[in-house]
């Protein structure tokens, strides 16, 4: 059975977030769900993952990126912080 709709993907995979996002690329491109994932540079480095590669791919798909903080959610401006939660919203 094929998915007819996919609205949200939440990933908390202790550094494997980029690997999982890459494996879901076709679903993301087709369904354009909101994506919520974490970036911890020390964890991502264990998988040889690049947050820049992920954010560039999402931007190419028309996603807007936001940093989720305890007191506010703000558009990503500049480099991705070394430790943060991100939400990507399709444009």
N, C-alpha and C positions, 0 to 999 in steps of 0.2 A: 504494500500500500504506500503510495507516494504522499508526501506532505502537501496539503493544499494551502496551508498557511503556517507561518512561523513569525511571531511578533517580537520575541525576546530571547536572547541567549545570555546567560549569566555564567561566567567561568571563574572559578577559584581553584587553580590547579598547581599552586606552589611552584610557579615558574614555567610550567608547561603551557601557559596561556597562549603564547605565540604559535606553538606547534599545533594546538587545538584550533585556533583561528585559521591557520593555513589549511588544515584538513577540512574545514567547513566553508572554504572559499566559495565553492559552487552554490551552497545553500544561502550564504550571505548575499551573493550577487543576485540570485533568483528571488529571494523572499525579502531582502532588505530589512532584517529585524534590528531592533535596538540591541546594542551590545554593551554588556557591563563586564569589565575584567580588571584585574589588578596588575600593576607593574611594580615589581621589586627587582631592581637592577641586579642585586646579588643572586636572586633566584633565577632570573632569566638567563644570566650568564652561564649557569650550569647546563643549559640546553643550547648554548650558542645562539640564542635568540637576540634579535635586534628590535627594540621598540620603534626605532625610526623606520624600519622596513614595514612594520605593521601599520604605523600611522600614515605612511606614504600610500600604502595599498588602500586603506580605508578612505583617505582623501581622494584617491583616484576613483573610488566608487561613489563619491559624493557625500561621504559622512562628515559630520561636524563632531569634533571631539571636545569633551568637557572633563575637567578634573573635579571629582567629588571630594569635598572636604567636610569636616565635622560641622562647620558653621555655614557653608554655602557651596553651591556648585557653580563653577565659572568656566567660560570657554578656555580651552587650552591656548595659552599665548606663550610662544617660545618653546624651549625644549621640555620634554616630559620629565617631571620630577623623578628622582631615583626611587621614590617609594610613594605610590598613590593608587587610588581607584580611578578608573576612567569609564566614561559612558560615551558611546559613539551613536549618534542619531543620524539616520539617513536624511539627506536633503531632498 
